[in-house]
Amino acid sequence: MAKHLARHLVRARILALTILIVALLGFAFPIPVKAQGIAISGNFYRQHFEFIPGQSLTTPEIYVVVFNHGEDDLRVKLTSKTPLGVELVLPTTDFTLAPGENRQLEVGVNVGLQVPPGDYDLILTAEAYLEGPGIKVSGAAQQQATLTVSAEAGEVDISTVSPQGEPFLTTIRLYKQIEDQNLPCGYSETGRLKTKLTPGDYLVEAYYQGAKVAEETFSLAADEHKTITLLPQTVYIEGFAVVRNWYSETGEFAFAKIVYNINNTYQPIKDVTVVLKVSLEDKLVDETELISLPTLDVGKTGGAGYNYIPSQGWQHGTYIFKIELYSQGNIYAESQEVQMLTESAKVSAPVNWLLIGGIIAGVAIIGVVAYLMVRRRRA
């Protein structure tokens, strides 16, 4: 009897421990929730907001997606549970989803000036109602994020300007770097973002026509004021390649064909020069002008293939090729470096005239000595 009771106690403990582990994993790794036809997904639940009183954030990078997996139309109402003075900002809170339909909604956060420092939970719930006579609740699903309100803050003023120093219209995205995560904390579509932030490490990115044109990391301390000016890169050297060519008759290395394109995405720029720089084992050996244009228009400009031969002949080693673009004497864009090994090719070495002269002199001396010996024997 005692053994039987002991077995039941062991099983009960194992079951209780299993339930506890599952519950803890559920809190640690929340997943999109589905309930009776309605489901909610997105990345709101992954956010840990760190704000000061009076700060707010709305960005397309933070959102939820509500699904109707049922067979009937669902009327969806979104409700939020937040501490006093904190508001979840949504584009709409009442809409209808047809069977199989979904809707994505941005979720913003607004922290009032009177919210005291502390840690809070932000809960967003989607409730589903079956439409028709006698409307009734069909189900609900929710996501939960966390908020830390801090009294300490610094201020940052971020702007993007053109190489001429003029305001440049970009989309600015600001992230706080916590461990291996980049958490959104700022957003602007005007090319300017001025905001207060809690102390920490940050990453700012600027986008133009959907492409990232600038980025910078920085740290901000309490009561610090920082100004950051981003210079977007709008001219790109694309498709840069170095193609080897050999003489078919001798197998000797002949030339390297330089291939590239220039993509100008913003506005025409004046007095453009494109230069090819070549190094051998990190020592600059050649600098050649590839293109000179009075104006580089918007769009892609194909670089005519250029056949490169070193002025000193090919040497064994590693050649490093790089293209730089200048406008009015200032560097505007540059390519990635391309390396090329020449060990496997038959390369031409520069002529050693000293060695050749020594050989000729040696042959002449041998000829003179032989002539004198023959003449002496005859005498």
C-alpha positions as CSV (number, residue, x, y, z in Angstrom):
1,M,0.0,0.0,0.0
2,A,2.8,2.4,0.9
3,K,4.7,1.6,-2.3
4,H,1.5,2.2,-4.3
5,L,1.0,5.6,-2.6
6,A,4.6,6.5,-3.2
7,R,4.2,5.8,-6.9
8,H,1.2,8.0,-7.1
9,L,3.0,10.8,-5.3
10,V,6.0,10.6,-7.7
11,R,3.6,10.7,-10.8
12,A,1.8,13.7,-9.3
13,R,5.1,15.5,-8.8
14,I,6.3,14.8,-12.3
15,L,2.9,16.0,-13.7
16,A,3.1,19.2,-11.6
17,L,6.6,19.8,-12.8
18,T,5.7,19.3,-16.4
19,I,2.8,21.7,-16.1
20,L,5.0,24.3,-14.5
21,I,7.7,24.0,-17.3
22,V,5.0,24.3,-20.1
23,A,3.6,27.4,-18.4
24,L,7.0,29.0,-18.1
25,L,7.8,28.3,-21.7
26,G,4.5,29.8,-22.7
27,F,5.4,33.0,-20.9
28,A,9.0,33.0,-22.3
29,F,8.0,32.3,-26.0
30,P,4.6,33.8,-26.7
31,I,3.2,32.8,-30.1
32,P,0.4,34.1,-32.3
33,V,-2.9,33.2,-30.7
34,K,-5.9,31.6,-32.3
35,A,-9.4,31.2,-30.8
36,Q,-12.6,29.9,-32.5
37,G,-11.9,31.3,-36.0
38,I,-10.1,34.5,-35.0
39,A,-6.3,34.6,-34.8
40,I,-3.8,37.4,-34.2
41,S,-0.2,37.5,-35.4
42,G,2.5,40.2,-36.0
43,N,5.4,41.4,-33.9
44,F,3.8,43.6,-31.2
45,Y,4.4,40.9,-28.6
46,R,8.1,41.0,-29.3
47,Q,8.5,44.7,-28.3
48,H,10.0,46.0,-25.1
49,F,9.4,49.7,-25.2
50,E,11.7,52.0,-23.2
51,F,10.2,55.5,-23.1
52,I,10.2,58.6,-20.9
53,P,7.0,60.4,-19.9
54,G,5.6,62.4,-22.9
55,Q,7.2,60.1,-25.5
56,S,5.3,58.4,-28.3
57,L,6.0,56.1,-31.3
58,T,4.2,55.0,-34.4
59,T,6.0,53.1,-37.0
60,P,5.0,50.6,-39.7
61,E,7.6,48.2,-38.2
62,I,5.3,47.5,-35.2
63,Y,2.0,45.8,-36.1
64,V,-0.5,43.0,-35.6
65,V,-2.3,40.9,-38.2
66,V,-5.8,39.7,-37.4
67,F,-7.1,36.6,-39.3
68,N,-10.5,35.1,-39.8
69,H,-10.0,31.4,-40.1
70,G,-13.7,30.6,-39.7
71,E,-16.5,30.1,-42.2
72,D,-18.6,33.2,-41.3
73,D,-18.1,36.9,-41.4
74,L,-16.6,38.2,-38.2
75,R,-16.9,41.7,-36.7
76,V,-13.7,42.4,-34.9
77,K,-13.3,44.9,-32.1
78,L,-9.8,45.7,-30.7
79,T,-9.4,46.6,-27.1
80,S,-6.4,47.5,-25.0
81,K,-5.4,47.1,-21.4
82,T,-2.7,49.6,-20.4
83,P,-1.7,51.5,-17.3
84,L,-3.3,54.9,-16.6
85,G,-1.9,57.5,-19.0
86,V,-0.6,55.0,-21.6
87,E,-2.5,54.6,-24.9
88,L,-2.2,52.1,-27.7
89,V,-2.7,54.0,-31.0
90,L,-4.5,52.0,-33.7
91,P,-5.8,53.2,-37.2
92,T,-9.1,51.5,-36.4
93,T,-10.6,49.4,-33.6
94,D,-13.8,48.1,-35.3
95,F,-13.9,46.3,-38.7
96,T,-15.3,43.2,-40.4
97,L,-13.4,40.2,-41.8
98,A,-14.8,37.8,-44.4
99,P,-13.8,34.1,-44.2
100,G,-10.1,33.7,-45.0
101,E,-9.5,37.4,-44.9
102,N,-6.9,39.2,-42.7
103,R,-6.0,42.8,-41.9
104,Q,-2.6,44.3,-40.7
105,L,-2.7,47.3,-38.4
106,E,0.1,49.4,-37.0
107,V,0.3,49.7,-33.3
108,G,1.6,52.9,-31.8
109,V,2.3,53.8,-28.1
110,N,1.7,57.1,-26.4
111,V,3.0,57.6,-22.9
112,G,1.5,60.6,-21.0
113,L,3.5,63.1,-19.1
114,Q,2.1,62.0,-15.7
115,V,3.0,58.3,-16.1
116,P,5.5,57.4,-13.2
117,P,8.7,55.4,-13.9
118,G,8.2,51.7,-13.7
119,D,7.6,48.5,-15.7
120,Y,4.2,47.8,-17.3
121,D,2.3,45.3,-19.5
122,L,0.6,46.4,-22.7
123,I,-2.2,44.0,-23.8
124,L,-4.0,44.2,-27.1
125,T,-7.1,41.9,-27.5
126,A,-9.1,41.2,-30.7
127,E,-12.6,40.1,-30.0
128,A,-14.7,38.4,-32.7
129,Y,-18.5,38.7,-33.0
130,L,-20.7,36.7,-35.4
131,E,-22.9,39.2,-37.3
132,G,-26.6,38.6,-37.7
133,P,-29.6,38.3,-35.5
134,G,-28.5,38.0,-31.9
135,I,-24.9,39.1,-32.2
136,K,-22.7,37.0,-29.9
137,V,-19.0,36.8,-29.0
138,S,-17.3,34.1,-31.1
139,G,-13.8,34.2,-29.6
140,A,-10.9,36.4,-28.7
141,A,-7.1,36.5,-29.2
142,Q,-4.5,38.8,-27.8
143,Q,-0.8,39.8,-27.7
144,Q,1.2,41.4,-24.9
145,A,4.2,43.7,-25.0
146,T,6.2,45.3,-22.2
147,L,6.9,49.0,-21.4
148,T,9.6,50.5,-19.2
149,V,9.1,54.2,-18.3
150,S,12.3,56.0,-17.2
151,A,12.9,59.4,-15.8
152,E,16.4,59.7,-17.3
153,A,16.8,60.8,-20.9
154,G,19.1,62.4,-23.5
155,E,18.1,64.2,-26.7
156,V,19.2,63.5,-30.3
157,D,18.6,65.6,-33.4
158,I,19.0,63.5,-36.6
159,S,18.9,64.9,-40.1
160,T,19.9,63.9,-43.6
161,V,21.6,66.3,-46.0
162,S,22.8,66.1,-49.6
163,P,26.5,66.4,-50.5
164,Q,25.7,70.1,-51.2
165,G,24.5,70.6,-47.7
166,E,20.8,70.9,-48.6
167,P,18.0,69.1,-46.7
168,F,17.5,65.6,-48.1
169,L,14.0,63.9,-47.9
170,T,14.5,60.3,-46.5
171,T,12.7,57.9,-44.2
172,I,14.6,57.7,-40.8
173,R,14.3,54.6,-38.7
174,L,15.8,54.6,-35.2
175,Y,16.5,51.5,-33.1
176,K,17.7,50.9,-29.6
177,Q,20.3,48.1,-29.5
178,I,19.7,45.7,-26.6
179,E,21.9,42.6,-26.7
180,D,21.3,41.2,-30.2
181,Q,18.1,43.0,-30.9
182,N,17.3,46.3,-32.7
183,L,14.1,47.6,-31.1
184,P,12.2,50.4,-33.0
185,C,12.1,53.6,-31.0
186,G,11.9,56.4,-33.6
187,Y,10.5,57.0,-37.1
188,S,10.2,60.0,-39.5
189,E,9.4,60.4,-43.2
190,T,10.7,64.0,-43.4
191,G,14.5,63.5,-43.3
192,R,14.6,64.9,-39.7
193,L,14.0,63.3,-36.4
194,K,14.4,65.1,-33.0
195,T,13.5,63.1,-30.0
196,K,14.3,62.3,-26.4
197,L,15.6,58.8,-25.6
198,T,16.6,56.8,-22.6
199,P,20.4,56.3,-22.2
200,G,21.9,53.5,-24.3
201,D,23.2,52.4,-27.7
202,Y,21.3,53.2,-30.9
203,L,21.3,52.5,-34.6
204,V,19.8,55.0,-37.1
205,E,19.1,54.2,-40.7
206,A,18.0,56.4,-43.6
207,Y,16.1,55.1,-46.6
208,Y,15.5,56.7,-50.0
209,Q,13.0,55.1,-52.5
210,G,13.1,51.9,-50.4
211,A,16.9,51.5,-50.4
212,K,19.1,52.1,-47.4
213,V,21.4,55.1,-48.2
214,A,23.0,55.8,-44.8
215,E,23.4,54.4,-41.3
216,E,25.2,55.2,-38.1
217,T,25.5,53.9,-34.6
218,F,25.8,56.1,-31.5
219,S,25.5,56.1,-27.7
220,L,23.5,58.5,-25.7
221,A,23.9,59.4,-22.0
222,A,21.5,61.0,-19.6
223,D,21.2,64.8,-20.1
224,E,23.3,64.5,-23.3
225,H,22.4,66.5,-26.4
226,K,23.7,65.0,-29.6
227,T,23.4,66.1,-33.3
228,I,23.8,63.5,-36.0
229,T,24.0,64.4,-39.7
230,L,23.7,61.6,-42.2
231,L,25.1,62.0,-45.8
232,P,23.0,59.6,-48.0
233,Q,24.8,57.6,-50.7
234,T,22.7,58.0,-53.8
235,V,25.3,57.1,-56.5
236,Y,26.3,53.5,-56.7
237,I,29.0,51.6,-58.6
238,E,27.3,48.3,-59.4
239,G,28.3,45.1,-61.2
240,F,32.0,45.8,-60.7
241,A,34.0,42.8,-62.0
242,V,37.5,42.1,-63.2
243,V,37.6,39.5,-66.0
244,R,41.0,37.8,-66.8
245,N,42.1,37.2,-70.4
246,W,45.0,35.2,-71.7
247,Y,46.8,34.9,-75.1
248,S,45.5,31.7,-76.6
249,E,48.8,31.0,-78.5
250,T,51.2,31.4,-75.6
251,G,49.0,31.1,-72.5
252,E,50.5,34.3,-71.1
253,F,48.3,36.6,-69.1
254,A,47.2,39.4,-71.5
255,F,44.9,41.9,-69.8
256,A,42.1,42.3,-67.2
257,K,38.8,43.5,-68.5
258,I,37.1,46.1,-66.2
259,V,33.2,45.9,-66.2
260,Y,30.9,48.2,-64.1
261,N,27.8,50.3,-64.1
262,I,27.0,53.7,-62.4
263,N,23.6,54.1,-60.9
264,N,22.5,57.7,-59.9
265,T,19.2,57.6,-58.0
266,Y,18.8,61.2,-56.9
267,Q,19.7,64.1,-59.1
268,P,22.2,65.1,-61.8
269,I,25.7,65.8,-60.5
270,K,28.3,67.9,-62.2
271,D,32.0,67.5,-63.2
272,V,32.2,63.7,-62.7
273,T,35.4,61.7,-63.0
274,V,35.6,57.9,-62.6
275,V,39.0,56.6,-61.6
276,L,40.4,53.0,-61.5
277,K,42.9,52.4,-58.7
278,V,45.1,49.2,-58.9
279,S,47.4,48.0,-56.1
280,L,49.8,45.1,-56.0
281,E,50.2,43.6,-52.5
282,D,48.7,46.8,-51.0
283,K,51.0,49.1,-52.9
284,L,49.4,51.5,-55.4
285,V,50.8,50.8,-58.9
286,D,48.3,52.5,-61.3
287,E,45.6,55.2,-61.2
288,T,43.7,55.5,-64.5
289,E,40.8,57.8,-65.5
290,L,38.0,55.7,-66.9
291,I,35.3,58.4,-67.5
292,S,35.0,62.2,-67.4
293,L,31.5,63.7,-67.7
294,P,30.3,67.3,-67.4
295,T,27.1,65.9,-65.9
296,L,26.1,62.5,-64.7
297,D,22.3,62.2,-65.3
298,V,19.8,60.3,-63.1
299,G,19.7,56.6,-64.1
300,K,22.2,53.9,-65.0
301,T,25.3,54.7,-67.0
302,G,27.2,51.7,-68.4
303,G,31.0,51.9,-68.1
304,A,32.6,50.9,-71.4
305,G,34.7,47.8,-71.0
306,Y,38.3,48.9,-70.2
307,N,41.2,46.5,-70.8
308,Y,43.8,47.0,-68.1
309,I,47.5,46.2,-68.5
310,P,49.9,47.2,-65.7
311,S,52.4,49.9,-66.8
312,Q,55.2,47.8,-65.3
313,G,53.9,44.5,-66.8
314,W,52.2,41.7,-64.9
315,Q,53.8,40.5,-61.7
316,H,53.2,37.5,-59.5
317,G,51.0,38.4,-56.5
318,T,47.6,39.8,-55.6
319,Y,46.2,42.7,-57.5
320,I,43.5,44.8,-55.8
321,F,41.1,46.8,-58.0
322,K,38.8,49.6,-56.9
323,I,36.7,52.3,-58.6
324,E,36.2,55.8,-57.2
325,L,33.7,58.4,-58.5
326,Y,34.4,62.1,-57.9
327,S,32.2,65.1,-58.4
328,Q,33.9,68.6,-58.5
329,G,37.0,67.0,-57.0
330,N,35.2,65.4,-54.0
331,I,34.7,61.7,-53.7
332,Y,31.1,60.8,-54.2
333,A,31.0,57.0,-54.4
334,E,33.4,54.0,-54.4
335,S,33.1,50.4,-55.2
336,Q,34.0,47.3,-53.2
337,E,37.5,46.0,-53.7
338,V,38.1,43.1,-56.1
339,Q,41.1,40.9,-55.8
340,M,42.9,39.0,-58.5
341,L,45.7,36.4,-58.1
342,T,48.2,36.0,-60.9
343,E,50.3,33.0,-59.6
344,S,48.6,30.6,-61.9
345,A,49.1,32.6,-65.0
346,K,52.1,33.0,-67.2
347,V,53.0,36.6,-66.5
348,S,55.3,38.9,-68.4
349,A,58.2,40.2,-66.4
350,P,59.9,43.6,-67.1
351,V,63.1,43.3,-69.2
352,N,66.3,43.0,-67.2
353,W,68.7,45.0,-69.4
354,L,71.6,44.6,-67.0
355,L,71.4,40.8,-67.2
356,I,71.1,40.9,-71.0
357,G,74.1,43.3,-71.2
358,G,76.2,41.0,-68.9
359,I,75.3,38.0,-71.1
360,I,76.3,39.8,-74.3
361,A,79.6,41.0,-72.8
362,G,80.4,37.5,-71.6
363,V,79.8,36.1,-75.1
364,A,82.0,38.8,-76.6
365,I,84.8,38.1,-74.2
366,I,84.7,34.4,-74.9
367,G,84.7,35.1,-78.7
368,V,87.8,37.3,-78.4
369,V,89.7,34.8,-76.3
370,A,88.9,32.0,-78.7
371,Y,90.1,34.1,-81.7
372,L,93.4,35.0,-80.0
373,M,94.0,31.3,-79.2
374,V,93.4,30.2,-82.7
375,R,95.6,32.9,-84.1
376,R,98.4,32.0,-81.6
377,R,98.4,28.4,-82.7
378,R,98.7,29.3,-86.4
379,A,101.7,31.6,-85.6
